[in-house]
């Protein structure tokens, strides 16, 4: 399996995505969305 390493900007973008989701949809939904994105990013490394 390959390792996918995020750039600092990509990590910052994910934080901003979570924060936006938290503000507009709540913590649970923001967590779900980020977890889903993390799963997709991890799958890219397979």
C-alpha positions as CSV (number, residue, x, y, z in Angstrom):
1,X,0.0,0.0,0.0
2,X,1.2,3.5,-0.9
3,X,1.2,6.3,1.7
4,X,-0.7,9.4,0.9
5,X,0.9,12.4,2.6
6,X,-1.2,15.6,2.6
7,X,0.5,18.9,2.1
8,X,0.1,21.5,4.9
9,X,-2.4,23.4,2.6
10,X,-4.5,20.2,2.1
11,X,-4.6,19.6,5.8
12,X,-5.6,23.3,6.4
13,X,-8.3,22.8,3.7
14,X,-9.7,19.8,5.5
15,X,-9.8,21.7,8.8
16,X,-11.7,24.5,7.1
17,X,-14.1,22.0,5.5
18,X,-14.8,20.5,9.0
19,X,-15.2,24.0,10.5
20,X,-17.7,25.0,7.8
21,X,-19.6,21.7,8.3
22,X,-19.7,22.3,12.0
23,X,-21.0,25.8,11.7
24,X,-23.7,24.9,9.2
25,X,-24.6,21.3,10.0
26,X,-23.3,20.5,13.4
27,X,-20.5,18.5,14.9
28,X,-21.8,15.0,14.2
29,X,-22.3,15.7,10.5
30,X,-19.0,17.5,10.2
31,X,-17.2,14.5,11.7
32,X,-19.0,12.1,9.4
33,X,-18.1,14.1,6.3
34,X,-14.4,14.4,7.3
35,X,-14.3,10.7,8.1
36,X,-15.7,9.9,4.7
37,X,-13.2,12.2,3.0
38,X,-10.4,10.6,5.0
39,X,-11.6,7.1,3.9
40,X,-11.4,8.2,0.3
41,X,-8.0,9.7,0.7
42,X,-6.8,6.5,2.4
43,X,-8.2,4.4,-0.5
44,X,-6.2,6.5,-3.0
45,X,-3.1,5.0,-1.4
46,X,-4.2,1.4,-2.1
